[in-house]
């Protein structure tokens, strides 16, 4: 325990997600540890007090329990941040068992399952009449084929559990442009025992995707709320944000209310990232997904003046910092490499001009990897990027060729292998 502050343990997550939280808390004199299955850029941050590298721990509650029991022997009552979907599910399951030994920033198990399992999530949105992409729930290949005869194309096949699907196929979903492709992709997913849904595609540009970040206390009160929108993404159309910009809450008042009402009705607790997309057909927002955990660009809100990560930590240890108020709009976060790839594709398609691109780079104050006082993660990021690419190529399942064929066509060239968390 440093300066009387309980330490933090970050469980899993992409290096960008972990780095944002680690640097934030470390700069506020909190000792931060990281539990991961393999080395990442975050392991080499100056703010990483220590890493627990445990192979295959993510879905092994026994390993997690043993690690926490051993950590408990140090006498520290740590605050635990889940940084991935699977860790959120497992830690939510362990929360009641561990009692007061740890402060686990995760909702109850049934709430975590509702938000993370997309089959349950979209059913819950239907019951509450919350606008979302039209979604079908096939139970078998016969169901999928019947649905395929009744719908318009293209459609999106998305998994119930995104993280498991991504670890298998290195993407978060398949786009089917015909009944034949839908059948191929459905068979491919079920061969690996992965449940998938069939969903309409909300066809609008990246700038029409808006997100809301917040922290809800144990009474389901949102202590701070922050909003952003995408400027660019990679891969284009089905990727993660590569350039993100903060927007005023007044510009997203309706989706803010939708999110708060939905989460308060279920008694949500913890950090949350929700994504909505404006539909060009009726200009209404559709709720795409809710992540009940820390998210990629979690450092942006801090740069704008509302520190949600620190707010969650302080509330967990009983030192409430008060509700987050106004913050600065127009501030940007960038993943430099991915954004360069996005811009190059946009130049190729004549979708952006040089003056417009240069103008978009104004007010960038936050970077995915770069930090002037914590350079090692940024210096090492090319090496880890190459390692991820190599692992992806080595782990491709034998039947992924049908997906690769779709990627190779001119009309779907933007749908590439991706670790994107949304479409």
TORFI-777779 format. One record per residue (C-alpha): residue in one letter; x, y, z. Coordinates in steps of 0.02 Angstrom, whole numbers, plus 50000, padded with zeros to 5 digits. Example, Ala and Ser with C-alpha at 12.3 -4.5 7.8 and 13.67 -1.06 7.14 Angstrom:
<nukes>
A506154977550390;S506844994750357;
</nukes>
This chain:
<nukes>
X500005000050000;X500745016749945;X500325032750039;X498915023450127;X498015020349963;X497435002749922;X498254995649766;X497364991849603;X497394975649503;X496934977049320;X496314960549249;X496634957249065;X496204969248926;X497034976248772;X498674985448807;X497875002148760;X496454999648883;X497644994449021;X498905008348987;X497575021749001;X497005015749173;X498755011549232;X499495028549191;X497995037549262;X498045028849430;X499945028149439;X500075046949418;X498885048449564;X500095038549676;X499135022049667;X500115005849650;X499474996549498;X499684977949460;X499174969049301;X498534951249276;X498774945149099;X499054929348998;X500574936248906;X501754951048901;X501104967148824;X501634985248808;X500804988948975;X501984977049064;X503414989349029;X502545004949090;X503415014349230;X501735014049320;X501614995149321;X502084989849497;X502054971549445;X501314959349320;X500564942249354;X500784932849190;X499694917349204;X499314907349046;X497474903249017;X496894912449173;X495534922349087;X494204908649089;X494904899249239;X494044905449396;X495094893549501;X496704902049446;X495944919049477;X495354913949649;X497064907249697;X497954922749634;X496814934049734;X496954923249890;X498854924549879;X498744943349852;X497594944450003;X499014937850112;X499964954050082;X498664962850190;X498064974250051;X496224976550009;X496444979449824;X495254987549701;X494994976549548;X494624983249374;X494054970549243;X494734976149074;X493984962748962;X492264954848941;X492774937549001;X493634944249157;X492094954749193;X491034939049189;X492194928549297;X492554942249423;X490704946149438;X490474927749482;X491854928649615;X491254945049687;X490054938149816;X491224923949864;X492694935649899;X491624947050008;X492504962250079;X494254956050038;X494254965649873;X493314980049794;X492804972649625;X492184985749502;X490954974249415;X489064972549419;X488144957549485;X488384941549386;X486664941749303;X486884959849249;X488614956549177;X487924941749080;X486484952149011;X487644965748946;X489054954648881;X488034940548805;X487304949148652;X485884936648635;X485284941548810;X485714959848781;X484664962248624;X483224952448700;X483264964548847;X483254979548729;X481744972348639;X480804970348804;X481144988448851;X480774995048676;X482495002848656;X482995006548477;X484354994948412;X484804986148248;X483514973248197;X484184956748264;X483714938648231;X484104924348349;X484374908048254;X484424892148357;X485024880848216;X485644880748037;X483854877947980;X483334893548075;X484744903647997;X484284897747822;X482454902047849;X482924919447911;X484084921247762;X482614919247643;X481654933447725;X482944947247752;X483814960247645;X485704959647619;X487034963147672;X486834957547852;X488014955947998;X488344939548090;X488914944448263;X489344932748406;X488464931648573;X490174933348659;X491274944948555;X492914941048641;X492834922248614;X492384924748431;X493814937148409;X495074925148484;X494544912048355;X494294922348197;X495264938448235;X493734948948193;X492134953248283;X490894947648151;X490574942147972;X489654951747836;X488544940947726;X487984947847558;X486934933047505;X486014917947574;X487484907047522;X488724917547621;X487574918047771;X487504898947770;X489394897447753;X489754909347896;X488444901748009;X489174884447980;X490924891148010;X490434898748179;X489444883648238;X490864871948190;X491844880748329;X490314879948444;X490104898848439;X488344905948450;X487984919748324;X486564931948289;X485994939248124;X485854958148125;X485474972348005;X486894984347967;X486645002548014;X487525009947863;X488205026847913;X489925034647926;X491085033848074;X490605051348131;X488835045148164;X489455033448302;X489315041348474;X489875034148639;X489495037548821;X490685033248962;X490155033649143;X490405027049318;X488865021149415;X489025019249604;X488275005049706;X486585013949709;X486645014949518;X486905033749519;X488015040049376;X489365050149464;X490125056149301;X489595055449118;X490675058948966;X490235058448780;X491245056648621;X491055052948437;X492165044848308;X493065055248180;X493875040348095;X494015021548122;X495005006648064;X494524995747976;X493315007947894;X491535002647922;X491884988448044;X493264994148160;X493775002948318;X493945021648329;X495645027948270;X495255046348301;X494005050548440;X493345067648490;X492445073148648;X490725080948624;X489615090548747;X488295080748840;X486985092948778;X487225085948603;X486795068148657;X485465071348788;X484255058248721;X485475043648714;X486165048948883;X484415047248957;X484135030648868;X485745023448940;X485505029949117;X483695023949127;X484165006749059;X485625004049178;X484725011049330;X483244999549298;X484384984449309;X485384990949459;X487044992649368;X488684996049460;X490384999849385;X491215007949235;X490315007549069;X490585011548886;X489025012148776;X488985014748588;X487565021648483;X487465024448296;X486355036948208;X485335028648070;X485285038847908;X483565031747867;X482665040648010;X484075049948102;X483695040148260;X485055032648368;X485215013848381;X486045006248535;X487424994548473;X488214988148633;X488654991448813;X490344986348887;X490234985049079;X492094987949106;X493554999149064;X493695003548880;X495025007848748;X495145026748753;X494785028048941;X496135041348960;X495215054148850;X493935059348981;X495365063349101;X496165074648970;X494505083748955;X494295086649141;X493245072149205;X494255057749276;X493085042749275;X494425029749314;X495025039149469;X493225042849517;X492825024249515;X494365020249620;X494045033749749;X492215028749768;X492715010449789;X493845014649936;X492545025950016;X493255042949967;X491925049749853;X492545063849743;X490845070849698;X489915070349534;X490845074449376;X490255090749297;X490705099849138;X492185094849031;X493035101548877;X492305096648709;X493305095548548;X494805086548625;X495455071448528;X496235054448559;X497195045548421;X497865028248381;X499205034948262;X499575019048163;X497765014048137;X497265031748095;X498625032847963;X497955016947884;X496195024147888;X496745040447807;X497725031547671;X496185021447626;X495125037247626;X496365045947510;X496305030847396;X494405031847391;X494455050847374;X493435051947534;X494545065247615;X495575080047558;X497285085347622;X496635101447705;X495235091747789;X496445078647854;X497645091747923;X496205100948005;X495635084948090;X497315083448180;X497005099148283;X496745097548472;X497485080048486;X498005078748668;X497955060148700;X498805045448614;X498505026748622;X500315022548664;X501355038348669;X501675047348834;X503135059148860;X503505052649035;X503165034248998;X504015030348833;X504395011748842;X502635005748794;X502665017148641;X504425011848590;X503954993448606;X502254994748522;X502904990448346;X503664974348412;X502044969148499;X501044974348347;X502084962748239;X501914948848368;X500014950548366;X499984950048177;X501094934448174;X500014925748304;X498454929948207;X499154922248048;X499714906548141;X498064903948232;X496864905948087;X495594891748089;X495624880047938;X493894885247874;X494164904047880;X494494904147693;X492684908747655;X492914924647758;X494574928547676;X493724926747507;X492464940047559;X493864951547616;X494734949947450;X493284956447347;X493234974647297;X491564977947380;X492134971247549;X493954975947551;X493724986847706;X493164971947811;X494834965647871;X495474955148014;X495204966148164;X495134966148353;X493784979448343;X492514979648481;X491064986248379;X490474986148200;
</nukes>
